[in-house]
Amino acid sequence: MHCIRCFIGKKDLMNAFADRWVEAETIDLSQGFSLIFLTDELYDGIEELVNSKLDVAYNEFFNYLSPSIYEVLVQESRKGMIAYIETDYFGGVGRQSAILFENSKVKMEPLKTESFWDEKTYSYYHKPEGEKAINLVLKELGVYKQKEKDEFDSVGLGNFRRMD
């Protein structure tokens, strides 16, 4: 099982983000990055205080990227790049989505990768083929691959299966 939703950015940027939200807690990753999990408490706090009515049509990609979360990403990306990611996998089957903001704008449009199990070949396959959504966004964020690891594992996201 792998089921997380979080904001990722450079450590100083994420610390400043967390200082503005009581429910936010930074967790250090490698390569100078940190994450903030979008816990239920943080989500509820943002929804209550921001209460945005923006028209954000990303439901095809994300379960939790509401207009209020989008607005927070716009605000928090004024001073640097911030990625927002979601994963939802069980037994290797599922999906991941990612988006990147910089200078209060979307820098990389939402990406989604779905993973499936093929009963005929007894193997996993991904749509679209190629690099997965989160790795593409992490690469643009500045994460570099370490020997025999992708960006996801190189920055340390593989250490987090769930948010609790």
C-alpha positions in Angstrom: 0.0 0.0 0.0 1.2 3.5 -0.8 -1.2 6.3 -0.1 0.1 9.8 0.5 -0.7 13.4 -0.5 1.8 16.2 0.2 3.5 19.4 -0.7 7.3 19.2 -1.6 9.8 22.0 -1.9 13.1 23.3 -0.7 13.5 23.1 3.1 13.4 26.9 3.8 10.3 27.4 1.7 8.5 24.5 3.3 9.4 25.7 6.8 7.9 29.1 6.0 4.8 27.4 4.6 4.5 25.3 7.8 4.9 28.5 10.0 1.6 29.8 8.5 -0.5 26.7 9.2 -0.9 25.3 12.8 -1.7 21.8 11.4 1.4 21.7 9.1 4.5 19.8 10.0 7.6 19.6 7.8 9.5 16.3 7.3 13.0 16.5 5.9 13.9 14.6 2.8 17.3 14.4 1.1 18.9 16.9 -1.3 17.7 19.9 0.7 14.0 19.2 0.3 11.1 18.8 2.8 7.6 17.7 2.6 4.3 18.6 4.4 1.7 15.9 4.4 -1.8 17.2 3.5 -3.4 15.5 6.5 -7.1 15.6 7.1 -6.5 18.3 9.8 -4.5 20.5 7.5 -6.9 20.0 4.6 -9.9 21.0 6.9 -7.9 24.0 8.2 -7.2 25.2 4.7 -10.7 24.7 3.5 -12.1 26.6 6.5 -9.8 29.5 6.3 -9.3 29.9 2.6 -12.7 28.8 1.4 -11.9 29.5 -2.2 -14.5 29.5 -5.0 -12.0 29.2 -7.8 -12.9 27.0 -10.7 -10.2 24.3 -10.6 -10.9 21.4 -13.0 -8.3 18.9 -11.9 -10.7 16.1 -10.6 -9.4 13.8 -13.3 -5.9 14.0 -11.7 -6.4 14.6 -8.0 -8.8 13.6 -5.2 -7.7 16.4 -2.8 -6.6 19.4 -5.0 -9.6 21.6 -4.1 -9.8 25.2 -5.1 -8.6 26.2 -1.6 -5.5 23.9 -1.8 -4.9 25.3 -5.3 -5.0 28.9 -3.9 -2.6 28.0 -1.1 -0.2 26.6 -3.7 -0.4 29.8 -5.7 0.3 31.8 -2.6 3.1 29.6 -1.3 4.9 29.4 -4.6 5.6 33.1 -4.8 9.2 32.6 -3.5 10.0 29.2 -5.0 8.8 26.0 -6.6 6.3 23.8 -4.7 5.1 20.4 -6.0 1.9 18.8 -4.9 1.6 15.0 -5.2 -0.9 12.2 -4.5 -0.4 8.5 -4.6 -2.9 5.7 -4.2 -1.6 2.2 -4.7 -2.5 -1.2 -3.4 -0.5 -4.3 -4.5 1.3 -2.2 -7.1 -1.9 -1.2 -8.9 -3.1 2.4 -8.6 -2.3 5.9 -9.6 0.0 8.9 -8.9 -0.5 12.5 -9.8 1.7 15.6 -9.6 1.6 19.3 -10.4 4.3 22.0 -9.9 3.9 25.7 -9.1 6.3 28.5 -9.3 5.9 32.3 -9.1 2.2 31.9 -8.2 1.5 30.0 -11.4 1.3 26.5 -12.6 4.8 25.6 -13.9 4.0 22.0 -14.9 0.4 21.1 -15.7 -1.0 18.1 -13.8 0.4 14.7 -14.7 -1.1 11.3 -13.9 0.4 7.8 -14.2 -1.8 4.8 -13.7 -0.4 1.3 -13.0 -2.1 -1.9 -13.9 -1.5 -5.7 -13.6 -1.6 -7.7 -16.8 -2.9 -11.2 -16.1 -1.6 -12.5 -19.5 2.0 -11.4 -19.0 2.1 -11.5 -15.2 3.6 -8.0 -15.1 2.8 -4.4 -14.3 2.4 -1.8 -17.0 1.9 2.0 -16.8 -0.2 4.5 -18.7 1.2 6.6 -20.1 4.4 4.7 -20.7 7.8 6.2 -19.8 8.7 8.2 -16.8 6.0 8.4 -14.1 4.2 11.7 -13.2 5.9 12.3 -9.8 9.4 11.7 -11.2 8.9 14.2 -14.0 7.7 16.9 -11.5 10.5 16.0 -9.0 13.1 16.3 -11.8 11.8 19.8 -12.7 11.8 20.7 -9.0 15.6 20.0 -8.9 15.7 16.4 -7.5 18.5 14.4 -9.1 18.7 10.6 -9.5 21.1 8.7 -7.3 22.7 5.6 -8.5 20.1 3.0 -9.5 17.2 5.0 -8.0 14.6 7.2 -9.6 13.9 10.7 -8.3 11.1 9.4 -6.0 13.4 7.1 -4.1 16.5 9.4 -4.4 14.7 12.2 -2.5 13.4 9.7 0.1 9.7 9.5 -0.7 9.8 5.7 -0.9 10.3 5.8 2.9 6.7 7.0 3.4 4.0 4.4 2.5 1.2 6.3 4.4 0.8 9.6 6.2 0.4 8.2 9.7 
